[in-house]
Amino acid sequence: MTTPIRKYVEYEPTYFKMTETSKDYGLVGQPSEELDKNWSNIMQYFYAEIPKEYMQKLGREREGIRLPNGNYLANYAFIHQLHCLVQILSL
C-alpha cells in the first residue's frame, strides 16, 4: 500500500551550500518575527488529511484523530527529516 500523498511527491536532488550556522539558513537564530515567519511557512504543510478508507486498510482507526468530515488527521515527518539532513551534511 502506498501513502495517499505519493502522487503529489516529486524527488529532486538538491545540494545545500549552507549550514545551520550560516547567516543564510533562515530556520535557526535568535528569536525573531522573521524566524517565526520562516518556520510558519514550512509548518503550514505539517498536517494533512487522509481518507477513512486508508485508515481502515491500516487497521488504525482507533489510534487516529477523526475529523468532522470523516477523514483522519495525519502528519508527515518530512520537516524533521530535512532538519536532521541539514545537520548531518554540515558535519
PyMOL Python script that loads the backbone (N, CA, C, O; Angstrom):
from pymol import cmd

cmd.read_pdbstr("""\
ATOM      1  N   MET A   1       0.851  -1.182   0.000  1.00  0.00           N
ATOM      2  CA  MET A   1       0.000   0.000   0.000  1.00  0.00           C
ATOM      3  C   MET A   1       0.894   1.242   0.000  1.00  0.00           C
ATOM      4  O   MET A   1       1.878   1.310   0.736  1.00  0.00           O
ATOM      5  N   THR A   2       0.548   2.196  -0.815  1.00  0.00           N
ATOM      6  CA  THR A   2       1.316   3.441  -0.838  1.00  0.00           C
ATOM      7  C   THR A   2       0.547   4.525  -0.097  1.00  0.00           C
ATOM      8  O   THR A   2      -0.661   4.416   0.110  1.00  0.00           O
ATOM      9  N   THR A   3       1.242   5.540   0.285  1.00  0.00           N
ATOM     10  CA  THR A   3       0.640   6.651   1.008  1.00  0.00           C
ATOM     11  C   THR A   3      -0.196   7.512   0.058  1.00  0.00           C
ATOM     12  O   THR A   3       0.141   7.623  -1.121  1.00  0.00           O
ATOM     13  N   PRO A   4      -1.268   8.119   0.543  1.00  0.00           N
ATOM     14  CA  PRO A   4      -2.101   8.973  -0.317  1.00  0.00           C
ATOM     15  C   PRO A   4      -1.352  10.194  -0.849  1.00  0.00           C
ATOM     16  O   PRO A   4      -1.781  10.800  -1.831  1.00  0.00           O
ATOM     17  N   ILE A   5      -0.262  10.551  -0.225  1.00  0.00           N
ATOM     18  CA  ILE A   5       0.474  11.741  -0.662  1.00  0.00           C
ATOM     19  C   ILE A   5       1.430  11.424  -1.815  1.00  0.00           C
ATOM     20  O   ILE A   5       1.953  12.344  -2.444  1.00  0.00           O
ATOM     21  N   ARG A   6       1.665  10.151  -2.099  1.00  0.00           N
ATOM     22  CA  ARG A   6       2.665   9.746  -3.093  1.00  0.00           C
ATOM     23  C   ARG A   6       2.485  10.451  -4.435  1.00  0.00           C
ATOM     24  O   ARG A   6       3.472  10.861  -5.047  1.00  0.00           O
ATOM     25  N   LYS A   7       1.259  10.600  -4.900  1.00  0.00           N
ATOM     26  CA  LYS A   7       1.046  11.209  -6.219  1.00  0.00           C
ATOM     27  C   LYS A   7       1.420  12.687  -6.247  1.00  0.00           C
ATOM     28  O   LYS A   7       1.514  13.278  -7.323  1.00  0.00           O
ATOM     29  N   TYR A   8       1.634  13.289  -5.081  1.00  0.00           N
ATOM     30  CA  TYR A   8       1.994  14.703  -5.010  1.00  0.00           C
ATOM     31  C   TYR A   8       3.482  14.930  -4.756  1.00  0.00           C
ATOM     32  O   TYR A   8       3.939  16.073  -4.752  1.00  0.00           O
ATOM     33  N   VAL A   9       4.234  13.865  -4.546  1.00  0.00           N
ATOM     34  CA  VAL A   9       5.636  13.990  -4.186  1.00  0.00           C
ATOM     35  C   VAL A   9       6.511  13.840  -5.427  1.00  0.00           C
ATOM     36  O   VAL A   9       6.350  12.902  -6.207  1.00  0.00           O
ATOM     37  N   GLU A  10       7.425  14.765  -5.591  1.00  0.00           N
ATOM     38  CA  GLU A  10       8.425  14.677  -6.650  1.00  0.00           C
ATOM     39  C   GLU A  10       9.794  14.659  -5.990  1.00  0.00           C
ATOM     40  O   GLU A  10      10.039  15.409  -5.046  1.00  0.00           O
ATOM     41  N   TYR A  11      10.670  13.823  -6.472  1.00  0.00           N
ATOM     42  CA  TYR A  11      12.009  13.764  -5.938  1.00  0.00           C
ATOM     43  C   TYR A  11      12.915  14.645  -6.787  1.00  0.00           C
ATOM     44  O   TYR A  11      12.935  14.542  -8.014  1.00  0.00           O
ATOM     45  N   GLU A  12      13.652  15.501  -6.120  1.00  0.00           N
ATOM     46  CA  GLU A  12      14.558  16.403  -6.814  1.00  0.00           C
ATOM     47  C   GLU A  12      15.830  16.533  -5.985  1.00  0.00           C
ATOM     48  O   GLU A  12      15.823  17.168  -4.931  1.00  0.00           O
ATOM     49  N   PRO A  13      16.935  15.926  -6.462  1.00  0.00           N
ATOM     50  CA  PRO A  13      18.185  16.053  -5.705  1.00  0.00           C
ATOM     51  C   PRO A  13      18.586  17.522  -5.590  1.00  0.00           C
ATOM     52  O   PRO A  13      18.596  18.253  -6.581  1.00  0.00           O
ATOM     53  N   THR A  14      18.913  17.939  -4.386  1.00  0.00           N
ATOM     54  CA  THR A  14      19.302  19.324  -4.134  1.00  0.00           C
ATOM     55  C   THR A  14      20.512  19.331  -3.204  1.00  0.00           C
ATOM     56  O   THR A  14      20.563  18.576  -2.233  1.00  0.00           O
ATOM     57  N   TYR A  15      21.466  20.172  -3.504  1.00  0.00           N
ATOM     58  CA  TYR A  15      22.645  20.310  -2.653  1.00  0.00           C
ATOM     59  C   TYR A  15      22.591  21.671  -1.980  1.00  0.00           C
ATOM     60  O   TYR A  15      22.433  22.697  -2.641  1.00  0.00           O
ATOM     61  N   PHE A  16      22.722  21.669  -0.670  1.00  0.00           N
ATOM     62  CA  PHE A  16      22.672  22.900   0.107  1.00  0.00           C
ATOM     63  C   PHE A  16      24.092  23.331   0.433  1.00  0.00           C
ATOM     64  O   PHE A  16      24.882  22.541   0.950  1.00  0.00           O
ATOM     65  N   LYS A  17      24.412  24.564   0.137  1.00  0.00           N
ATOM     66  CA  LYS A  17      25.754  25.073   0.387  1.00  0.00           C
ATOM     67  C   LYS A  17      25.867  25.730   1.759  1.00  0.00           C
ATOM     68  O   LYS A  17      26.931  26.233   2.120  1.00  0.00           O
ATOM     69  N   MET A  18      24.794  25.729   2.512  1.00  0.00           N
ATOM     70  CA  MET A  18      24.819  26.410   3.792  1.00  0.00           C
ATOM     71  C   MET A  18      24.720  25.416   4.939  1.00  0.00           C
ATOM     72  O   MET A  18      24.358  24.258   4.734  1.00  0.00           O
ATOM     73  N   THR A  19      25.034  25.856   6.112  1.00  0.00           N
ATOM     74  CA  THR A  19      24.903  25.041   7.308  1.00  0.00           C
ATOM     75  C   THR A  19      23.968  25.768   8.269  1.00  0.00           C
ATOM     76  O   THR A  19      23.542  26.892   8.006  1.00  0.00           O
ATOM     77  N   GLU A  20      23.657  25.122   9.373  1.00  0.00           N
ATOM     78  CA  GLU A  20      22.766  25.747  10.348  1.00  0.00           C
ATOM     79  C   GLU A  20      23.354  27.012  10.952  1.00  0.00           C
ATOM     80  O   GLU A  20      22.627  27.858  11.471  1.00  0.00           O
ATOM     81  N   THR A  21      24.660  27.134  10.881  1.00  0.00           N
ATOM     82  CA  THR A  21      25.280  28.335  11.441  1.00  0.00           C
ATOM     83  C   THR A  21      25.432  29.437  10.393  1.00  0.00           C
ATOM     84  O   THR A  21      25.854  30.546  10.719  1.00  0.00           O
ATOM     85  N   SER A  22      25.091  29.142   9.139  1.00  0.00           N
ATOM     86  CA  SER A  22      25.158  30.159   8.089  1.00  0.00           C
ATOM     87  C   SER A  22      24.126  31.240   8.338  1.00  0.00           C
ATOM     88  O   SER A  22      23.021  30.970   8.809  1.00  0.00           O
ATOM     89  N   LYS A  23      24.494  32.451   8.019  1.00  0.00           N
ATOM     90  CA  LYS A  23      23.524  33.538   8.122  1.00  0.00           C
ATOM     91  C   LYS A  23      22.405  33.360   7.117  1.00  0.00           C
ATOM     92  O   LYS A  23      21.319  33.912   7.293  1.00  0.00           O
ATOM     93  N   ASP A  24      22.660  32.585   6.050  1.00  0.00           N
ATOM     94  CA  ASP A  24      21.663  32.357   5.011  1.00  0.00           C
ATOM     95  C   ASP A  24      20.628  31.304   5.390  1.00  0.00           C
ATOM     96  O   ASP A  24      19.603  31.174   4.722  1.00  0.00           O
ATOM     97  N   TYR A  25      20.888  30.553   6.457  1.00  0.00           N
ATOM     98  CA  TYR A  25      19.958  29.495   6.869  1.00  0.00           C
ATOM     99  C   TYR A  25      18.890  30.135   7.744  1.00  0.00           C
ATOM    100  O   TYR A  25      19.136  30.454   8.907  1.00  0.00           O
ATOM    101  N   GLY A  26      17.708  30.318   7.180  1.00  0.00           N
ATOM    102  CA  GLY A  26      16.666  31.103   7.833  1.00  0.00           C
ATOM    103  C   GLY A  26      15.815  30.392   8.861  1.00  0.00           C
ATOM    104  O   GLY A  26      14.776  30.915   9.264  1.00  0.00           O
ATOM    105  N   LEU A  27      16.233  29.193   9.305  1.00  0.00           N
ATOM    106  CA  LEU A  27      15.415  28.461  10.267  1.00  0.00           C
ATOM    107  C   LEU A  27      16.042  28.351  11.649  1.00  0.00           C
ATOM    108  O   LEU A  27      15.480  27.707  12.534  1.00  0.00           O
ATOM    109  N   VAL A  28      17.193  28.967  11.840  1.00  0.00           N
ATOM    110  CA  VAL A  28      17.811  28.999  13.163  1.00  0.00           C
ATOM    111  C   VAL A  28      18.275  30.413  13.454  1.00  0.00           C
ATOM    112  O   VAL A  28      18.436  31.227  12.545  1.00  0.00           O
ATOM    113  N   GLY A  29      18.486  30.690  14.709  1.00  0.00           N
ATOM    114  CA  GLY A  29      18.960  32.014  15.100  1.00  0.00           C
ATOM    115  C   GLY A  29      18.222  32.507  16.323  1.00  0.00           C
ATOM    116  O   GLY A  29      17.445  31.778  16.939  1.00  0.00           O
ATOM    117  N   GLN A  30      18.473  33.731  16.657  1.00  0.00           N
ATOM    118  CA  GLN A  30      17.796  34.350  17.793  1.00  0.00           C
ATOM    119  C   GLN A  30      16.309  34.495  17.479  1.00  0.00           C
ATOM    120  O   GLN A  30      15.938  34.745  16.333  1.00  0.00           O
ATOM    121  N   PRO A  31      15.462  34.341  18.488  1.00  0.00           N
ATOM    122  CA  PRO A  31      14.023  34.504  18.251  1.00  0.00           C
ATOM    123  C   PRO A  31      13.730  35.846  17.574  1.00  0.00           C
ATOM    124  O   PRO A  31      14.239  36.895  17.969  1.00  0.00           O
ATOM    125  N   SER A  32      12.898  35.769  16.550  1.00  0.00           N
ATOM    126  CA  SER A  32      12.539  36.988  15.822  1.00  0.00           C
ATOM    127  C   SER A  32      11.267  36.736  15.036  1.00  0.00           C
ATOM    128  O   SER A  32      10.866  35.589  14.836  1.00  0.00           O
ATOM    129  N   GLU A  33      10.643  37.798  14.596  1.00  0.00           N
ATOM    130  CA  GLU A  33       9.448  37.667  13.766  1.00  0.00           C
ATOM    131  C   GLU A  33       9.789  36.970  12.453  1.00  0.00           C
ATOM    132  O   GLU A  33       9.005  36.164  11.953  1.00  0.00           O
ATOM    133  N   GLU A  34      10.955  37.281  11.899  1.00  0.00           N
ATOM    134  CA  GLU A  34      11.362  36.656  10.633  1.00  0.00           C
ATOM    135  C   GLU A  34      11.546  35.147  10.801  1.00  0.00           C
ATOM    136  O   GLU A  34      11.106  34.373   9.951  1.00  0.00           O
ATOM    137  N   LEU A  35      12.194  34.724  11.892  1.00  0.00           N
ATOM    138  CA  LEU A  35      12.392  33.305  12.162  1.00  0.00           C
ATOM    139  C   LEU A  35      11.049  32.604  12.333  1.00  0.00           C
ATOM    140  O   LEU A  35      10.838  31.527  11.775  1.00  0.00           O
ATOM    141  N   ASP A  36      10.143  33.201  13.097  1.00  0.00           N
ATOM    142  CA  ASP A  36       8.804  32.624  13.275  1.00  0.00           C
ATOM    143  C   ASP A  36       8.078  32.507  11.940  1.00  0.00           C
ATOM    144  O   ASP A  36       7.404  31.510  11.681  1.00  0.00           O
ATOM    145  N   LYS A  37       8.212  33.509  11.104  1.00  0.00           N
ATOM    146  CA  LYS A  37       7.562  33.505   9.789  1.00  0.00           C
ATOM    147  C   LYS A  37       8.120  32.374   8.923  1.00  0.00           C
ATOM    148  O   LYS A  37       7.364  31.674   8.249  1.00  0.00           O
ATOM    149  N   ASN A  38       9.436  32.197   8.941  1.00  0.00           N
ATOM    150  CA  ASN A  38      10.061  31.137   8.151  1.00  0.00           C
ATOM    151  C   ASN A  38       9.571  29.756   8.574  1.00  0.00           C
ATOM    152  O   ASN A  38       9.259  28.920   7.727  1.00  0.00           O
ATOM    153  N   TRP A  39       9.502  29.516   9.889  1.00  0.00           N
ATOM    154  CA  TRP A  39       9.007  28.231  10.376  1.00  0.00           C
ATOM    155  C   TRP A  39       7.524  28.059  10.072  1.00  0.00           C
ATOM    156  O   TRP A  39       7.095  26.968   9.696  1.00  0.00           O
ATOM    157  N   SER A  40       6.747  29.102  10.228  1.00  0.00           N
ATOM    158  CA  SER A  40       5.313  29.013   9.923  1.00  0.00           C
ATOM    159  C   SER A  40       5.084  28.678   8.461  1.00  0.00           C
ATOM    160  O   SER A  40       4.164  27.937   8.117  1.00  0.00           O
ATOM    161  N   ASN A  41       5.933  29.234   7.603  1.00  0.00           N
ATOM    162  CA  ASN A  41       5.820  28.971   6.177  1.00  0.00           C
ATOM    163  C   ASN A  41       5.992  27.485   5.868  1.00  0.00           C
ATOM    164  O   ASN A  41       5.277  26.939   5.028  1.00  0.00           O
ATOM    165  N   ILE A  42       6.934  26.834   6.542  1.00  0.00           N
ATOM    166  CA  ILE A  42       7.147  25.399   6.338  1.00  0.00           C
ATOM    167  C   ILE A  42       6.078  24.580   7.052  1.00  0.00           C
ATOM    168  O   ILE A  42       5.542  23.628   6.485  1.00  0.00           O
ATOM    169  N   MET A  43       5.768  24.943   8.284  1.00  0.00           N
ATOM    170  CA  MET A  43       4.867  24.145   9.109  1.00  0.00           C
ATOM    171  C   MET A  43       3.418  24.148   8.631  1.00  0.00           C
ATOM    172  O   MET A  43       2.622  23.323   9.079  1.00  0.00           O
ATOM    173  N   GLN A  44       3.067  25.058   7.733  1.00  0.00           N
ATOM    174  CA  GLN A  44       1.690  25.080   7.250  1.00  0.00           C
ATOM    175  C   GLN A  44       1.327  23.769   6.555  1.00  0.00           C
ATOM    176  O   GLN A  44       0.147  23.447   6.421  1.00  0.00           O
ATOM    177  N   TYR A  45       2.319  23.023   6.118  1.00  0.00           N
ATOM    178  CA  TYR A  45       2.069  21.757   5.431  1.00  0.00           C
ATOM    179  C   TYR A  45       2.295  20.544   6.326  1.00  0.00           C
ATOM    180  O   TYR A  45       2.266  19.410   5.846  1.00  0.00           O
ATOM    181  N   PHE A  46       2.518  20.763   7.611  1.00  0.00           N
ATOM    182  CA  PHE A  46       2.827  19.663   8.513  1.00  0.00           C
ATOM    183  C   PHE A  46       1.652  18.704   8.688  1.00  0.00           C
ATOM    184  O   PHE A  46       1.844  17.490   8.760  1.00  0.00           O
ATOM    185  N   TYR A  47       0.460  19.237   8.755  1.00  0.00           N
ATOM    186  CA  TYR A  47      -0.715  18.390   8.944  1.00  0.00           C
ATOM    187  C   TYR A  47      -1.438  18.160   7.636  1.00  0.00           C
ATOM    188  O   TYR A  47      -1.483  19.034   6.770  1.00  0.00           O
ATOM    189  N   ALA A  48      -1.994  16.989   7.507  1.00  0.00           N
ATOM    190  CA  ALA A  48      -2.728  16.616   6.306  1.00  0.00           C
ATOM    191  C   ALA A  48      -3.961  15.819   6.726  1.00  0.00           C
ATOM    192  O   ALA A  48      -4.183  15.561   7.909  1.00  0.00           O
ATOM    193  N   GLU A  49      -4.727  15.448   5.760  1.00  0.00           N
ATOM    194  CA  GLU A  49      -5.940  14.674   5.978  1.00  0.00           C
ATOM    195  C   GLU A  49      -5.841  13.419   5.140  1.00  0.00           C
ATOM    196  O   GLU A  49      -5.461  13.479   3.971  1.00  0.00           O
ATOM    197  N   ILE A  50      -6.182  12.275   5.729  1.00  0.00           N
ATOM    198  CA  ILE A  50      -6.210  11.052   4.931  1.00  0.00           C
ATOM    199  C   ILE A  50      -7.609  10.447   4.988  1.00  0.00           C
ATOM    200  O   ILE A  50      -8.312  10.588   5.989  1.00  0.00           O
ATOM    201  N   PRO A  51      -8.005   9.779   3.918  1.00  0.00           N
ATOM    202  CA  PRO A  51      -9.349   9.220   3.859  1.00  0.00           C
ATOM    203  C   PRO A  51      -9.586   8.122   4.892  1.00  0.00           C
ATOM    204  O   PRO A  51      -8.665   7.402   5.279  1.00  0.00           O
ATOM    205  N   LYS A  52     -10.811   8.012   5.320  1.00  0.00           N
ATOM    206  CA  LYS A  52     -11.222   6.987   6.282  1.00  0.00           C
ATOM    207  C   LYS A  52     -10.845   5.587   5.772  1.00  0.00           C
ATOM    208  O   LYS A  52     -10.417   4.733   6.547  1.00  0.00           O
ATOM    209  N   GLU A  53     -11.008   5.366   4.476  1.00  0.00           N
ATOM    210  CA  GLU A  53     -10.715   4.054   3.891  1.00  0.00           C
ATOM    211  C   GLU A  53      -9.244   3.676   4.057  1.00  0.00           C
ATOM    212  O   GLU A  53      -8.919   2.504   4.244  1.00  0.00           O
ATOM    213  N   TYR A  54      -8.379   4.644   3.989  1.00  0.00           N
ATOM    214  CA  TYR A  54      -6.948   4.381   4.166  1.00  0.00           C
ATOM    215  C   TYR A  54      -6.674   3.936   5.603  1.00  0.00           C
ATOM    216  O   TYR A  54      -5.933   2.981   5.832  1.00  0.00           O
ATOM    217  N   MET A  55      -7.269   4.624   6.555  1.00  0.00           N
ATOM    218  CA  MET A  55      -7.098   4.231   7.962  1.00  0.00           C
ATOM    219  C   MET A  55      -7.671   2.840   8.206  1.00  0.00           C
ATOM    220  O   MET A  55      -7.107   2.064   8.978  1.00  0.00           O
ATOM    221  N   GLN A  56      -8.780   2.522   7.557  1.00  0.00           N
ATOM    222  CA  GLN A  56      -9.368   1.192   7.708  1.00  0.00           C
ATOM    223  C   GLN A  56      -8.435   0.118   7.157  1.00  0.00           C
ATOM    224  O   GLN A  56      -8.274  -0.940   7.765  1.00  0.00           O
ATOM    225  N   LYS A  57      -7.814   0.393   5.996  1.00  0.00           N
ATOM    226  CA  LYS A  57      -6.868  -0.574   5.419  1.00  0.00           C
ATOM    227  C   LYS A  57      -5.687  -0.806   6.357  1.00  0.00           C
ATOM    228  O   LYS A  57      -5.161  -1.916   6.438  1.00  0.00           O
ATOM    229  N   LEU A  58      -5.275   0.232   7.058  1.00  0.00           N
ATOM    230  CA  LEU A  58      -4.166   0.111   8.014  1.00  0.00           C
ATOM    231  C   LEU A  58      -4.617  -0.530   9.325  1.00  0.00           C
ATOM    232  O   LEU A  58      -3.794  -0.994  10.114  1.00  0.00           O
ATOM    233  N   GLY A  59      -5.932  -0.552   9.549  1.00  0.00           N
ATOM    234  CA  GLY A  59      -6.456  -1.083  10.804  1.00  0.00           C
ATOM    235  C   GLY A  59      -6.139  -0.205  11.993  1.00  0.00           C
ATOM    236  O   GLY A  59      -5.921  -0.701  13.099  1.00  0.00           O
ATOM    237  N   ARG A  60      -6.112   1.121  11.766  1.00  0.00           N
ATOM    238  CA  ARG A  60      -5.675   2.031  12.824  1.00  0.00           C
ATOM    239  C   ARG A  60      -6.704   3.101  13.161  1.00  0.00           C
ATOM    240  O   ARG A  60      -6.342   4.152  13.690  1.00  0.00           O
ATOM    241  N   GLU A  61      -7.974   2.857  12.867  1.00  0.00           N
ATOM    242  CA  GLU A  61      -8.984   3.884  13.155  1.00  0.00           C
ATOM    243  C   GLU A  61      -9.026   4.266  14.630  1.00  0.00           C
ATOM    244  O   GLU A  61      -9.268   5.428  14.960  1.00  0.00           O
ATOM    245  N   ARG A  62      -8.798   3.319  15.508  1.00  0.00           N
ATOM    246  CA  ARG A  62      -8.867   3.606  16.950  1.00  0.00           C
ATOM    247  C   ARG A  62      -7.699   4.463  17.421  1.00  0.00           C
ATOM    248  O   ARG A  62      -7.771   5.084  18.481  1.00  0.00           O
ATOM    249  N   GLU A  63      -6.627   4.501  16.641  1.00  0.00           N
ATOM    250  CA  GLU A  63      -5.442   5.275  17.012  1.00  0.00           C
ATOM    251  C   GLU A  63      -5.474   6.682  16.434  1.00  0.00           C
ATOM    252  O   GLU A  63      -4.722   7.550  16.877  1.00  0.00           O
ATOM    253  N   GLY A  64      -6.327   6.914  15.459  1.00  0.00           N
ATOM    254  CA  GLY A  64      -6.318   8.179  14.760  1.00  0.00           C
ATOM    255  C   GLY A  64      -7.242   9.221  15.361  1.00  0.00           C
ATOM    256  O   GLY A  64      -8.076   8.933  16.219  1.00  0.00           O
ATOM    257  N   ILE A  65      -7.064  10.430  14.885  1.00  0.00           N
ATOM    258  CA  ILE A  65      -7.940  11.547  15.268  1.00  0.00           C
ATOM    259  C   ILE A  65      -8.882  11.779  14.092  1.00  0.00           C
ATOM    260  O   ILE A  65      -8.468  12.211  13.016  1.00  0.00           O
ATOM    261  N   ARG A  66     -10.154  11.484  14.324  1.00  0.00           N
ATOM    262  CA  ARG A  66     -11.143  11.601  13.256  1.00  0.00           C
ATOM    263  C   ARG A  66     -11.633  13.040  13.158  1.00  0.00           C
ATOM    264  O   ARG A  66     -11.954  13.675  14.163  1.00  0.00           O
ATOM    265  N   LEU A  67     -11.682  13.529  11.948  1.00  0.00           N
ATOM    266  CA  LEU A  67     -12.145  14.887  11.679  1.00  0.00           C
ATOM    267  C   LEU A  67     -13.644  14.895  11.443  1.00  0.00           C
ATOM    268  O   LEU A  67     -14.217  13.850  11.136  1.00  0.00           O
ATOM    269  N   PRO A  68     -14.296  16.041  11.577  1.00  0.00           N
ATOM    270  CA  PRO A  68     -15.748  16.115  11.392  1.00  0.00           C
ATOM    271  C   PRO A  68     -16.228  15.595  10.033  1.00  0.00           C
ATOM    272  O   PRO A  68     -17.364  15.131   9.923  1.00  0.00           O
ATOM    273  N   ASN A  69     -15.386  15.663   8.999  1.00  0.00           N
ATOM    274  CA  ASN A  69     -15.802  15.183   7.679  1.00  0.00           C
ATOM    275  C   ASN A  69     -15.602  13.675   7.495  1.00  0.00           C
ATOM    276  O   ASN A  69     -15.877  13.146   6.418  1.00  0.00           O
ATOM    277  N   GLY A  70     -15.124  12.975   8.538  1.00  0.00           N
ATOM    278  CA  GLY A  70     -14.940  11.525   8.476  1.00  0.00           C
ATOM    279  C   GLY A  70     -13.525  11.094   8.147  1.00  0.00           C
ATOM    280  O   GLY A  70     -13.167   9.938   8.373  1.00  0.00           O
ATOM    281  N   ASN A  71     -12.716  11.992   7.623  1.00  0.00           N
ATOM    282  CA  ASN A  71     -11.316  11.677   7.346  1.00  0.00           C
ATOM    283  C   ASN A  71     -10.519  11.740   8.645  1.00  0.00           C
ATOM    284  O   ASN A  71     -11.060  12.054   9.705  1.00  0.00           O
ATOM    285  N   TYR A  72      -9.237  11.439   8.549  1.00  0.00           N
ATOM    286  CA  TYR A  72      -8.380  11.424   9.732  1.00  0.00           C
ATOM    287  C   TYR A  72      -7.229  12.414   9.591  1.00  0.00           C
ATOM    288  O   TYR A  72      -6.740  12.683   8.493  1.00  0.00           O
ATOM    289  N   LEU A  73      -6.815  12.944  10.733  1.00  0.00           N
ATOM    290  CA  LEU A  73      -5.680  13.851  10.792  1.00  0.00           C
ATOM    291  C   LEU A  73      -4.401  13.043  10.620  1.00  0.00           C
ATOM    292  O   LEU A  73      -4.266  11.959  11.186  1.00  0.00           O
ATOM    293  N   ALA A  74      -3.474  13.566   9.847  1.00  0.00           N
ATOM    294  CA  ALA A  74      -2.188  12.901   9.637  1.00  0.00           C
ATOM    295  C   ALA A  74      -1.108  13.962   9.597  1.00  0.00           C
ATOM    296  O   ALA A  74      -1.381  15.143   9.378  1.00  0.00           O
ATOM    297  N   ASN A  75       0.102  13.532   9.809  1.00  0.00           N
ATOM    298  CA  ASN A  75       1.228  14.439   9.559  1.00  0.00           C
ATOM    299  C   ASN A  75       2.358  13.640   8.960  1.00  0.00           C
ATOM    300  O   ASN A  75       2.513  12.443   9.206  1.00  0.00           O
ATOM    301  N   TYR A  76       3.122  14.325   8.186  1.00  0.00           N
ATOM    302  CA  TYR A  76       4.269  13.723   7.541  1.00  0.00           C
ATOM    303  C   TYR A  76       5.509  14.335   8.175  1.00  0.00           C
ATOM    304  O   TYR A  76       5.605  15.552   8.332  1.00  0.00           O
ATOM    305  N   ALA A  77       6.434  13.496   8.529  1.00  0.00           N
ATOM    306  CA  ALA A  77       7.591  13.938   9.305  1.00  0.00           C
ATOM    307  C   ALA A  77       8.716  14.491   8.433  1.00  0.00           C
ATOM    308  O   ALA A  77       9.872  14.527   8.855  1.00  0.00           O
ATOM    309  N   PHE A  78       8.382  14.916   7.235  1.00  0.00           N
ATOM    310  CA  PHE A  78       9.432  15.387   6.334  1.00  0.00           C
ATOM    311  C   PHE A  78      10.159  16.616   6.860  1.00  0.00           C
ATOM    312  O   PHE A  78      11.344  16.789   6.574  1.00  0.00           O
ATOM    313  N   ILE A  79       9.495  17.460   7.609  1.00  0.00           N
ATOM    314  CA  ILE A  79      10.161  18.660   8.110  1.00  0.00           C
ATOM    315  C   ILE A  79      11.279  18.276   9.067  1.00  0.00           C
ATOM    316  O   ILE A  79      12.392  18.793   8.966  1.00  0.00           O
ATOM    317  N   HIS A  80      10.988  17.381   9.985  1.00  0.00           N
ATOM    318  CA  HIS A  80      12.004  16.916  10.920  1.00  0.00           C
ATOM    319  C   HIS A  80      13.139  16.223  10.173  1.00  0.00           C
ATOM    320  O   HIS A  80      14.310  16.432  10.491  1.00  0.00           O
ATOM    321  N   GLN A  81      12.803  15.405   9.190  1.00  0.00           N
ATOM    322  CA  GLN A  81      13.817  14.684   8.428  1.00  0.00           C
ATOM    323  C   GLN A  81      14.746  15.648   7.691  1.00  0.00           C
ATOM    324  O   GLN A  81      15.960  15.447   7.669  1.00  0.00           O
ATOM    325  N   LEU A  82      14.179  16.688   7.091  1.00  0.00           N
ATOM    326  CA  LEU A  82      15.002  17.664   6.384  1.00  0.00           C
ATOM    327  C   LEU A  82      15.942  18.396   7.340  1.00  0.00           C
ATOM    328  O   LEU A  82      17.103  18.647   7.015  1.00  0.00           O
ATOM    329  N   HIS A  83      15.433  18.731   8.510  1.00  0.00           N
ATOM    330  CA  HIS A  83      16.263  19.414   9.504  1.00  0.00           C
ATOM    331  C   HIS A  83      17.437  18.539   9.910  1.00  0.00           C
ATOM    332  O   HIS A  83      18.564  19.023  10.017  1.00  0.00           O
ATOM    333  N   CYS A  84      17.184  17.253  10.137  1.00  0.00           N
ATOM    334  CA  CYS A  84      18.266  16.328  10.510  1.00  0.00           C
ATOM    335  C   CYS A  84      19.259  16.175   9.369  1.00  0.00           C
ATOM    336  O   CYS A  84      20.464  16.091   9.605  1.00  0.00           O
ATOM    337  N   LEU A  85      18.775  16.139   8.151  1.00  0.00           N
ATOM    338  CA  LEU A  85      19.664  16.021   6.999  1.00  0.00           C
ATOM    339  C   LEU A  85      20.621  17.204   6.931  1.00  0.00           C
ATOM    340  O   LEU A  85      21.809  17.028   6.661  1.00  0.00           O
ATOM    341  N   VAL A  86      20.118  18.391   7.171  1.00  0.00           N
ATOM    342  CA  VAL A  86      20.976  19.577   7.160  1.00  0.00           C
ATOM    343  C   VAL A  86      22.070  19.446   8.219  1.00  0.00           C
ATOM    344  O   VAL A  86      23.222  19.800   7.973  1.00  0.00           O
ATOM    345  N   GLN A  87      21.707  18.936   9.398  1.00  0.00           N
ATOM    346  CA  GLN A  87      22.709  18.779  10.459  1.00  0.00           C
ATOM    347  C   GLN A  87      23.785  17.776  10.055  1.00  0.00           C
ATOM    348  O   GLN A  87      24.970  18.008  10.295  1.00  0.00           O
ATOM    349  N   ILE A  88      23.384  16.673   9.448  1.00  0.00           N
ATOM    350  CA  ILE A  88      24.340  15.649   9.036  1.00  0.00           C
ATOM    351  C   ILE A  88      25.267  16.205   7.965  1.00  0.00           C
ATOM    352  O   ILE A  88      26.478  15.991   8.017  1.00  0.00           O
ATOM    353  N   LEU A  89      24.713  16.906   7.008  1.00  0.00           N
ATOM    354  CA  LEU A  89      25.523  17.430   5.913  1.00  0.00           C
ATOM    355  C   LEU A  89      26.506  18.505   6.372  1.00  0.00           C
ATOM    356  O   LEU A  89      27.514  18.759   5.713  1.00  0.00           O
ATOM    357  N   SER A  90      26.207  19.123   7.493  1.00  0.00           N
ATOM    358  CA  SER A  90      27.097  20.187   7.951  1.00  0.00           C
ATOM    359  C   SER A  90      28.227  19.690   8.850  1.00  0.00           C
ATOM    360  O   SER A  90      29.030  20.491   9.328  1.00  0.00           O
ATOM    361  N   LEU A  91      28.299  18.379   9.087  1.00  0.00           N
ATOM    362  CA  LEU A  91      29.376  17.831   9.930  1.00  0.00           C
ATOM    363  C   LEU A  91      30.724  17.944   9.254  1.00  0.00           C
ATOM    364  O   LEU A  91      31.736  17.532   9.822  1.00  0.00           O
TER     365      LEU A  91
END
""", "prot")
cmd.dss("prot")
cmd.show_as("cartoon", "prot")
cmd.util.cbc("prot")
cmd.orient("prot")
